[in-house]
Amino acid sequence: MLRRPLSVKGVSPVIAELLLILIAVAMAVTLYAWAVGYAGLTRPATPETTERLKIEGAELLVDESGSLGNPLRPDVKATLYVRNVGGSDVNLTEAYLLTTGMTYINTTLGYGASCGIMVDGQRAADKLLEAGGCYRVEVYFLDTEATPGRSYVVKLVTSLG
């Protein structure tokens, strides 16, 4: 039987401990990188909407007589010229009247008994805005306080939001 020489020494316990810590940290970093990469790949992407409307012209009329709604309060009629610049047909469901500071004033619906949105003379619920088309959209905000001469924002909402 052969004997090993006594002059060969092993790794000191301190160095061995440091090597174990280094290996554990390297494995933890690798595991973290794999988990983050895997989570990033499996996260569902939000689909881009192909609905895009561009308001090319607008006029806001304040009817002081309130002939459309309550005769004691004024009504507002917004006439918009809207082009569908998106890739799909859209249906208008709501319209909001806001101040230029985005303070809410009133809402009107494009469907139901109180439909207040007309597209080329038809109720908004019955008319699709086809891709590439330009349409005259009339929005009626009944019983609405609006000051003539001020600027307002009209937001249109489609069935997809």
C-alpha positions, 0 to 999 in steps of 0.5 A: 500500500502506498502512503501519501506524503505528509507535506500535502495540505488541504484547503483551509476551513476559512477558504472552503467557507468562502468558496461555499458562500460564493457558489451559493450567491452565484446560484441565487443570482442565476436563479433570480435571473431565470425567474425574472426572465421567465416571468417577463415572457409569460406576462400577457401583453395588452392588445393595442386598440385599433380604434382611433378617432380624430376630431377635425372640426367642432362647434359648441352651441349653447341653447339658452331657451332649453328647448331640448330638455328642461326649459328652465336650464340651458342645453348644449349641442356640440357638432363635431366632424370626426374621422375614423383614422383607426383600422376598425369600425367603431360605435360611439357609446358616450360623450363627456363635456369637460372644461379645459381643466378636465372638470366634468360637466355632463355626460350623454349616451349614444344608446337607449331611450335618452340617446343624445348622440347622432351620427349623420342624422342617425342614432349612434347605436344604429350607426358604425363609423367605418374606418377611413370615413368622416362623419358629422356627429351631433352631441346633445348635452341636456340641462347643462350649464355652459358659458358662451365664449369659453372653451370646452372639451368633448370626449367621445367614448367607443364601445371598447373604451 
